[in-house]
Amino acid sequence: MISDTEIKNQVREFYDHVGWQEQSDGFYQNASYEDLRPVAQDYIHKCHLRVLRHLNPTGYFLLDAGCGPIQYPEYLEYSKGYQRRVCADISLVALREARKRIGSHGLYVVCDVAYLPFSSNSFDGEVSLHTIHHLPSDEHIRAYQELYRTLAKASRAVIVNGWDNPPLSIFLNVWISLYERLYAISRPQVKTANLAHDSTSSTAHTKSRGTYVRKQNAAWLQNSIGSLMPIKIWCWRSLSVRFLRTFIHERLAGRFILRLIYRCEERFPHFLGKYGQYPLIELRKNR
Ligand SMILES: C[S@@+](CC[C@H](N)C(=O)[O-])C[C@H]1O[C@@H](n2cnc3c(N)ncnc32)[C@H](O)[C@@H]1O
């Protein structure tokens, strides 16, 4: 069996040599897991900005745990009201790239989110996006505890990771699979061509998954973390990238549909946070 240290080494190597390498389109390889098409841009942008609602707007240090290269412009907003952004990552390449973006506004620390080398109550705000799922599952609780320990009193942290097979995605995946099957029957020759060349197709997306990921579900979060610290589950984004790429298109009123979905997420943030694809977990440390 592979050890926790080996898992972390694999993850680090993946990000150093693959995830944070720039591709010919100017984006990092990691961005191939996101829907960057113009039709989804406004929806994705607004979902990214949701993080801001759950952070104290100003403070001294903001911790970005598993910062990567701070790859999307919206990420820069999170630390605008803070004196310094402490970028923490096990990948040196990630930190070098992050420094290109925020220079002296940042402090750069190679470390493990499950063993943060910071004193308790240090940060006025914290974000950790799409990172805890890369830890061995027996260290997920520890990572939450570390984020909670290092958070200052009367402060909040935002954690985003996809759920493992949430009910909404299970339901939508049935329709996606059906659609893909029908599409393959009606146009077999086109499918072959797509598989070979289209890196944005959902199939290519699935195939390019490159490193260790262990996702949890809402019951796990509520039982294992909710019993240790105050958490609230909100909606970050209810739809998977696979759904977006399959059903959201300019010619099929994609922008309009996404506006409606966004409104639903605003109306039912806790329900869609719990049952949709990506929750936003707000961690609060009281006075
Ligand atoms: C999917 S990327 C997300 C990066 C960024 N937060 C974002 O949303 O674009 C995951 C990042 O977490 C880092 N990472 C993975 N395991 C880690 C660990 N145990 N400690 C610190 N960083 C870790 C990786 O090196 C990578 O930069």
The ligand as a Tripos MOL2 file, in Angstrom:
@<TRIPOS>MOLECULE
LIG
   27    29     1     0     0
SMALL
NO_CHARGES

@<TRIPOS>ATOM
      1 C1         -6.1380   21.8930   -7.6410 C.3       1 LIG1
      2 S1         -4.7950   22.8760   -7.1420 S.3       1 LIG1
      3 C2         -5.6790   24.2960   -6.5410 C.3       1 LIG1
      4 C3         -4.8620   25.5480   -6.5450 C.3       1 LIG1
      5 C4         -5.6580   26.8080   -6.2100 C.3       1 LIG1
      6 N1         -6.1360   26.7860   -4.8520 N.3       1 LIG1
      7 C5         -6.7990   26.9550   -7.1870 C.2       1 LIG1
      8 O1         -7.9650   26.8040   -6.7840 O.co2     1 LIG1
      9 O2         -6.5300   27.2280   -8.3600 O.co2     1 LIG1
     10 C6         -4.2220   22.1450   -5.6350 C.3       1 LIG1
     11 C7         -3.0080   22.8160   -5.0370 C.3       1 LIG1
     12 O3         -2.8190   22.2660   -3.7320 O.3       1 LIG1
     13 C8         -1.4620   21.9820   -3.5410 C.3       1 LIG1
     14 N2         -1.3770   20.8940   -2.5470 N.ar      1 LIG1
     15 C9         -1.7200   19.6050   -2.6880 C.ar      1 LIG1
     16 N3         -1.5170   18.9350   -1.5470 N.ar      1 LIG1
     17 C10        -1.0400   19.8350   -0.6490 C.ar      1 LIG1
     18 C11        -0.6330   19.7550    0.7060 C.ar      1 LIG1
     19 N4         -0.6680   18.6070    1.3760 N.pl3     1 LIG1
     20 N5         -0.2000   20.8750    1.3050 N.ar      1 LIG1
     21 C12        -0.1300   22.0660    0.6170 C.ar      1 LIG1
     22 N6         -0.5000   22.1890   -0.6610 N.ar      1 LIG1
     23 C13        -0.9520   21.0880   -1.2860 C.ar      1 LIG1
     24 C14        -0.9630   21.5810   -4.9080 C.3       1 LIG1
     25 O4          0.4290   21.6840   -5.0200 O.3       1 LIG1
     26 C15        -1.7190   22.5450   -5.7990 C.3       1 LIG1
     27 O5         -1.0070   23.7350   -5.9890 O.3       1 LIG1
@<TRIPOS>BOND
     1     1     2 1
     2     2     3 1
     3     2    10 1
     4     3     4 1
     5     4     5 1
     6     5     6 1
     7     5     7 1
     8     7     8 2
     9     7     9 1
    10    10    11 1
    11    11    12 1
    12    11    26 1
    13    12    13 1
    14    13    14 1
    15    13    24 1
    16    14    15 ar
    17    14    23 ar
    18    15    16 ar
    19    16    17 ar
    20    17    18 ar
    21    17    23 ar
    22    18    19 1
    23    18    20 ar
    24    20    21 ar
    25    21    22 ar
    26    22    23 ar
    27    24    25 1
    28    24    26 1
    29    26    27 1
@<TRIPOS>SUBSTRUCTURE
     1 LIG1         1 GROUP 0 **** ****
